[in-house]
Amino acid sequence: MSEIIGKKIIKLDEVDSTNNYATKNIEKYNWSEGTIVLARQQLKGRGQINSSWESEPNKNLLFSIVLYPQVLPAHYQFLISKVIALGVAGVAKKYTDNVFIKWPNDVYIGHKKVAGILIENSIMGMNIGWSVCGIGLNVNQRKFTGGAPNPVSLIHFSEKEIQLDDTLNMLCEEIDGWYRILLAGEIDKIDVAYADRLYRYNEKALYSDNNGTFTGTIAGVNEIGQLLIRKDTGLMATYNFKQVEYL
């Protein structure tokens, strides 16, 4: 049983996106930490940088978690993304192996995407005031028609239909555990676990940036969430989101 995450769950039949609903209402309703906004269907589910999220009604888990990590300096906000991604990856790992976190915050099974995460933060002074952590986890959807290049669901690794409530409870427990590690200040433990799950970590592969195609090796993520890739030339390149493409 989680201690923080999921103690209160707001269930919605239909919403544009759970993150939109949560960010618009968090100050109005003053929700307790760990409150979850859960939707049966999202009409305009959002991913990173205006991308959309495809989901059949009642097939997957679409929800946002409200957190108040006010002890966390604003420039360390990527730690929230690490914690959420590690929690989601931990649940996916219960169904199959080869679970990875693709920077910045997608969860992959092999080379296919099973979950997407969207974190929105409010900054108070030098620290984070609140975080709304949106999660879309493909659970029981077998077919995808939205044009996403590589979606996959947990059902593809299960012999029977998966209970959404049970999976949500597992997610709450996994994320809760990592969030409490964050609150305890055990940052090294989070960093090590994230690197261990990082897609293509220490593997030579092809990438593309503004200078063209190159071969490089992901060396990790720095404290502000930028991806570090060591190019074959020896240069250590630093990237923000959308500045580098995986090939």
C-alpha positions in Angstrom: 0.0 0.0 0.0 1.5 3.3 -1.0 1.9 6.0 1.6 1.5 9.1 -0.6 0.6 8.3 -4.2 -3.1 7.5 -4.9 -4.6 8.1 -1.5 -7.2 10.2 -3.3 -8.3 9.3 -6.8 -10.6 11.6 -8.9 -12.2 9.6 -11.6 -13.4 11.2 -14.8 -15.4 9.6 -17.7 -14.0 12.0 -20.3 -11.6 14.9 -20.3 -9.4 16.7 -22.8 -6.4 15.6 -20.9 -5.8 14.8 -17.3 -2.8 17.2 -17.1 -5.0 20.0 -18.4 -7.6 19.3 -15.8 -5.1 19.0 -13.0 -3.1 22.1 -13.8 -6.2 24.2 -14.1 -7.7 23.0 -10.8 -4.8 22.3 -8.5 -4.9 25.6 -6.8 -8.7 25.9 -6.9 -9.2 22.6 -5.0 -5.9 22.5 -3.1 -5.6 18.7 -3.5 -3.5 16.7 -1.1 -0.2 15.4 -2.3 -0.4 12.2 -4.3 -3.9 12.9 -5.6 -4.6 11.2 -8.9 -6.8 12.5 -11.7 -7.8 9.4 -13.7 -9.7 9.4 -17.0 -11.6 6.7 -18.8 -11.0 8.6 -22.0 -8.9 11.5 -23.1 -10.1 13.6 -26.1 -6.8 15.4 -26.5 -4.2 13.4 -24.7 -0.9 15.2 -24.8 2.7 14.1 -25.1 5.9 16.1 -25.2 6.0 19.3 -27.4 2.4 19.2 -28.6 2.5 15.6 -29.7 -0.7 13.6 -29.1 -1.4 10.3 -27.2 -3.6 7.7 -28.7 -5.8 5.5 -26.4 -9.0 3.5 -26.8 -11.5 4.2 -24.0 -11.3 1.8 -21.0 -8.2 0.0 -22.4 -5.3 1.9 -20.9 -4.3 3.9 -17.9 -4.5 7.7 -18.4 -3.8 9.7 -15.3 -2.0 12.6 -13.6 -0.4 12.7 -10.2 -0.3 15.9 -8.1 2.9 16.3 -6.1 4.4 19.1 -4.0 8.1 18.5 -4.0 8.9 21.9 -2.5 12.2 20.8 -1.0 13.5 20.3 -4.6 15.4 23.2 -6.2 13.9 24.2 -9.6 17.1 23.3 -11.5 16.8 19.7 -10.2 13.2 19.3 -11.6 14.3 16.5 -14.0 14.5 14.2 -10.9 10.7 14.2 -10.8 10.8 12.8 -14.4 13.3 10.1 -13.3 11.2 9.1 -10.3 8.0 8.7 -12.4 9.8 6.9 -15.2 11.4 4.5 -12.8 8.1 3.7 -11.2 6.4 3.0 -14.5 9.3 0.9 -15.7 9.2 -1.1 -12.5 5.6 -2.1 -13.3 6.3 -2.9 -16.9 9.2 -5.1 -15.6 6.6 -7.3 -13.8 5.3 -8.3 -17.2 8.4 -8.7 -19.3 12.1 -8.1 -19.6 14.0 -5.6 -21.7 12.3 -2.6 -20.1 14.1 0.7 -20.7 13.6 4.5 -20.1 14.1 6.4 -23.4 15.3 9.9 -22.6 13.7 12.1 -21.6 10.8 10.1 -20.2 9.3 7.4 -22.4 9.2 3.8 -21.2 10.1 1.2 -23.8 9.8 -2.6 -24.0 12.6 -3.5 -26.4 12.4 -0.9 -29.1 8.7 -0.2 -28.7 7.0 2.5 -26.6 4.6 1.3 -23.8 4.3 4.5 -21.8 4.7 8.2 -22.1 5.2 10.8 -19.4 4.5 14.5 -19.3 5.7 16.6 -16.3 4.5 20.1 -15.7 6.0 22.1 -12.9 5.1 25.4 -11.1 8.1 27.2 -9.7 8.0 29.1 -6.4 11.1 31.3 -6.0 14.1 28.9 -6.3 12.1 25.7 -5.7 9.3 23.7 -7.2 5.9 24.6 -6.0 3.9 21.7 -7.5 4.3 19.1 -10.2 1.6 17.5 -12.3 2.9 14.2 -13.6 0.9 12.9 -16.6 1.2 9.2 -17.4 -0.2 7.2 -20.3 0.4 3.5 -20.0 -0.7 1.1 -22.8 -2.3 -1.8 -21.0 -5.0 -3.7 -22.9 -5.0 -2.0 -26.3 -4.0 -4.4 -29.0 -4.2 -2.3 -32.2 -3.0 1.3 -32.8 -4.2 3.4 -35.7 -2.9 6.8 -34.8 0.3 6.7 -36.8 2.7 6.3 -33.8 5.7 4.4 -35.1 6.3 1.9 -32.4 3.5 1.4 -29.8 3.1 -1.7 -27.7 0.9 -2.7 -24.7 1.4 -4.8 -21.6 -1.3 -7.1 -23.0 1.1 -8.3 -25.6 3.1 -9.9 -22.8 0.2 -11.3 -20.8 -1.9 -14.4 -21.3 -5.1 -12.7 -20.3 -6.8 -9.3 -20.0 -5.1 -7.1 -17.4 -7.1 -5.5 -14.6 -6.6 -1.7 -14.8 -7.3 -1.2 -11.1 -4.6 -3.7 -10.1 -2.1 -2.1 -12.4 -2.9 1.3 -11.1 -2.3 0.1 -7.6 1.1 -1.3 -8.6 2.0 2.0 -10.2 1.1 3.9 -7.1 3.3 1.6 -5.0 6.3 1.7 -7.4 6.2 5.5 -7.9 5.5 6.1 -4.2 8.7 4.1 -3.3 10.9 6.2 -5.6 9.3 9.5 -4.6 10.0 8.8 -0.9 13.6 8.0 -1.9 13.7 11.5 -3.6 12.2 13.2 -0.5 14.9 11.4 1.6 17.5 13.0 -0.5 19.0 9.8 -1.8 19.7 11.3 -5.2 22.5 8.9 -6.1 20.2 5.9 -5.8 17.8 7.5 -8.3 20.6 8.5 -10.7 22.2 5.0 -10.7 18.8 3.2 -11.2 17.9 5.6 -14.1 21.2 5.1 -15.8 20.8 1.4 -15.4 17.4 1.6 -17.3 18.5 4.2 -19.8 17.8 3.1 -23.4 21.0 2.7 -25.4 23.2 3.5 -22.4 26.8 2.8 -23.2 25.8 1.4 -26.6 27.3 2.8 -29.9 24.4 3.9 -32.2 23.5 6.3 -34.9 22.0 9.8 -34.1 21.3 13.0 -35.9 21.6 16.6 -34.8 21.9 20.0 -36.4 25.3 19.1 -37.7 24.1 15.9 -39.4 24.3 12.1 -38.7 26.9 10.8 -36.3 27.8 7.7 -34.3 27.9 8.1 -30.6 27.4 6.5 -27.2 24.9 7.7 -24.6 27.0 8.5 -21.5 24.1 9.5 -19.2 22.0 12.5 -18.3 23.3 15.6 -16.4 21.7 17.1 -13.3 19.4 19.4 -15.3 18.1 16.6 -17.5 20.2 17.1 -20.7 21.3 14.0 -22.6 25.0 13.4 -22.8 26.3 11.6 -26.0 30.0 10.9 -26.5 30.6 11.2 -30.3 33.2 9.0 -32.0 35.3 12.1 -32.4 35.7 12.2 -28.6 33.5 15.2 -28.2 30.9 15.0 -25.4 27.7 16.6 -26.8 24.9 17.9 -24.6 21.3 18.0 -25.8 18.0 19.4 -24.8 14.8 17.7 -25.8 14.2 17.6 -29.6 17.8 18.6 -30.3 18.9 15.1 -31.2 17.2 12.2 -33.0 17.6 8.5 -32.4 18.2 6.7 -35.7 
